[in-house]
């Protein structure tokens, strides 16, 4: 069975939102390379890049790709890219109508990064959970209050609708879709070809954003610096508000608007990220690490890890040791 995959792009799309998933879906077609006993005549996927008008479409990086115009054809899976042009594209009545119609005939409709704005504009995310790039979370939630934006997740599956966080998360999304179609063995083989050590679960936090958690406001930057320097201490919102020279109520609003996170969630994530790095790089007991970063007990840290990273601390330590062994065998 060959499944048709459509990739919808628009002017100023993010090139990796297209090429990451595109490469992932192309790899299972190399059946003899991946699995010698696999039927070489079987082509799991047929891939097509489409746009509103067709022709050459320029990405935000300047790279131009050839596309075919949207029409009446249906796809097994439609993947909508994101990028700087997503907001203009989301306002196009023709694209809104196309996505609505495509959703009726497709088994799955998905988006990467700010492609979620196109799905939302077409009405597909109303009453649903979804995700997008962490930086766009507050705007997506504000524009479409009828949906629930889960900015902590790599990707979200809600029935036939899948949404993924920014850029490289599109590869995680594609691997999850391949696993659903062709099984875990093929998804793992594809990940190896992509030189991805393991597929991140959808529940994992967009923790690369935590390392860059920042603000354009000097007040909030000062608070973030204070938090990073005092992770092991009790960090009440009143103390953080005092650091920002704001009332607690003002501080909560400003912090959320600037970072896309509540103060409590940001503190938890920064603690978890600090603990994660220690767990992966040292043999220090997990109980001591939990205490050093401000978790009141190891069980509380374990729950945070499962929620944010998809795995408990002990599993991440084991995986980091395994990844190190793999790297050591490569030339």
C-alpha positions, 0 to 999 in steps of 0.5 A: 500500500502506497500512502500519498503525503502532501506537504503544504508550503507558502512564501516565507515558510521555514525550510526545515519544516518541509525538508525534515519530515520530507526526508523522513518519509523518503527514507522508508522507500529505500527498503532494500537498504533498511530491511533486506527482506522487505519487498523492494517493489513496495513504495510506502509513500508518494510525496508531493509539495503543494502551494496555493498557486503552485510554481516556485515558492521561496522559503524564509532562508531564500531557498526556492522549491518547486510546488504544484497548485492545490486542487481537488486531490486528496492525501492520506496525510497532509503536512502544513509547514510553518514559518514567517509567512504562516500568518499571512497564509493563515488569512488566505480564504483559499487556503482555509477552504482547501485545508477544511476540504482536505481534512474531510478526505485525509486520514491525518492532517498535521502541522509543524511549528506555526503551521498550527495557525493555518489549521486553527484558521481553518477551524480544525483546532477548535475544542482540541489540544495542539502545540506549536513553537514555544515562542508562538504559544501565547499568540496562538492561544490568544487568537484562538481561545477555543483551543488548548495550546500545550506549549510544553510538548514536542507534538500532540495527537488529537484524533486525526489532527497532529501538531508539532513544535518548531523546526526539528520537532517535525522529524519527531512527528514524521517518525511517529507517523511512520511508526503508526503506519509501518511499525516501530522497526521501520521508524527506528531504521529511519531514525538511524538513517537520519542519525537521530539517536532515539525518537523523542516522545510527544510528551517531552518538553520543548526543553531546547527552548528552556536553555534559551528561556529569555525575555526582551524585558530587563525586569524579566531577564533579571528574574530569570538570572536570579532563578538560575542562580538560586534554583536550590532555594525556595522561590516564591512568586512574591520573591520573584515579583520583588526582584522584578519590582512589580506586584505579584499580580502584575509580575504574573501577567508580564512574565507569561506575556514575555516568556510564554510560561507561568513563573511556577512552570518556568521555575520547575522547568529550569530546575528539571533542565539543570537536574537533567544535565547533572544526571546525564553527566555525573554519577551523583545520586539522583536524590542529591541532585533533586535536592540541589536544584530545589525539588522537595523530594525525588518523587516530585522530580520524577513526576516533573521529568515524566511530564517534561521529558517523557522519561523518569531520571533513571531512564534518562541516565541509562539512555545518556550512557547508551548514547555515549557508547554509540558515539564512542564506536563511530569514527 
